[in-house]
Amino acid sequence: MSYSASEIQSLFDRIAPIYDQLNQSLSLGQHRIWKQMAVKWVQPQPGETGLDLCCGSGDLAMLLAREVGTTGQVTGVDFSAAQLAIARERSTNRYPHLPLHWLQGDALNLPLADHSVDCATMGYGLRNVTDIPRCLRELHRVLKPNAKAAILDFHRPSQPLLRAFQQWYLDTVVVPTAKRLGSEADYAYIAPSLDRFPKGLEQVQLARKAGFGKATHYPIAGGMMGILVVAK
Ligand SMILES: C[S@@+](CC[C@H](N)C(=O)[O-])C[C@H]1O[C@@H](n2cnc3c(N)ncnc32)[C@H](O)[C@@H]1O
């Protein structure tokens, strides 16, 4: 089962009202730690220009903005208007002083100039785009020379027990919890999307093909998550 881009866009518009609540409870708050790790990998500096691709409700963009400070600027890009509306509201309430911009756009055709970004993050987005090589090429295009990006997503662990645990957790915790909130089908898509998603080493190869000079994949949470760190 794979979705078209417009189906993915509708899915994320639909789940926007419950997305943060589910993220928090289903990861037992761990997603915040993994997102902080992703931001640390790109070493954002005060005054820099940051990008959060597939920003959703804006967690990573806000973490980046705290690092680049009032002299920098961060743009969160997503194609879901409903997710961006939540991101805008959250950032206005929490960080009204930080220069955060929310831009509706396609990660496969970024509305950004070549070589314009100092550091970038992407959380749980790469697995959802319909053309991963193209997305990586777009990311490469907009980054400045030597700029870094960290791409956080689910990962299938190689260890059989952990792999079985991950599948059990998706089937018996994630999907039933989403069902209670009326979004069973929307969360049932996670497992098949994860099966299609390239493993760590394959991600590294795709990043190199897209032009990145350096690419390393770091498994986290026992390999149930991973961060692909790339440098142009
Ligand atoms: C699972 S959410 C992740 C949101 C956020 N980054 C986080 O970590 O919580 C994936 C996001 O990717 C966005 N997305 C998927 N494909 C996209 C594309 N081609 N262009 C822009 N956004 C896209 C969806 O709208 C959704 O908000």
The ligand as a MOL file (V3000), in Angstrom:
LIG
                    3D

  0  0  0     0  0            999 V3000
M  V30 BEGIN CTAB
M  V30 COUNTS 27 29 0 0 0
M  V30 BEGIN ATOM
M  V30 1 C 5.4060 12.4820 10.1900 0
M  V30 2 S 5.2690 14.1760 9.8410 0 CHG=1
M  V30 3 C 6.6880 14.8540 10.6330 0
M  V30 4 C 6.4900 16.2430 11.1590 0
M  V30 5 C 7.6460 16.8250 11.9750 0
M  V30 6 N 8.8380 16.9650 11.1790 0
M  V30 7 C 7.9380 16.0170 13.1970 0
M  V30 8 O 9.0350 15.4650 13.2960 0
M  V30 9 O 7.0930 15.9320 14.0760 0 CHG=-1
M  V30 10 C 5.7240 14.2420 8.1420 0
M  V30 11 C 5.4560 15.5870 7.4940 0
M  V30 12 O 5.9700 15.5590 6.1710 0
M  V30 13 C 5.1350 16.3520 5.3450 0
M  V30 14 N 5.4100 15.9860 3.9610 0
M  V30 15 C 5.3760 14.7460 3.4020 0
M  V30 16 N 5.7260 14.8330 2.1000 0
M  V30 17 C 6.0040 16.1330 1.8380 0
M  V30 18 C 6.4270 16.8410 0.6820 0
M  V30 19 N 6.6330 16.2310 -0.4820 0
M  V30 20 N 6.6290 18.1660 0.7770 0
M  V30 21 C 6.4170 18.8180 1.9470 0
M  V30 22 N 5.9930 18.2100 3.0740 0
M  V30 23 C 5.7930 16.8770 3.0170 0
M  V30 24 C 3.7410 16.0340 5.8560 0
M  V30 25 O 2.7980 17.0120 5.5060 0
M  V30 26 C 3.9750 15.9430 7.3740 0
M  V30 27 O 3.7060 17.1580 8.0180 0
M  V30 END ATOM
M  V30 BEGIN BOND
M  V30 1 1 1 2
M  V30 2 1 2 3
M  V30 3 1 2 10
M  V30 4 1 3 4
M  V30 5 1 4 5
M  V30 6 1 5 6
M  V30 7 1 5 7
M  V30 8 2 7 8
M  V30 9 1 7 9
M  V30 10 1 10 11
M  V30 11 1 11 12
M  V30 12 1 11 26
M  V30 13 1 12 13
M  V30 14 1 13 14
M  V30 15 1 13 24
M  V30 16 1 14 15
M  V30 17 1 14 23
M  V30 18 2 15 16
M  V30 19 1 16 17
M  V30 20 1 17 18
M  V30 21 2 17 23
M  V30 22 1 18 19
M  V30 23 2 18 20
M  V30 24 1 20 21
M  V30 25 2 21 22
M  V30 26 1 22 23
M  V30 27 1 24 25
M  V30 28 1 24 26
M  V30 29 1 26 27
M  V30 END BOND
M  V30 END CTAB
M  END
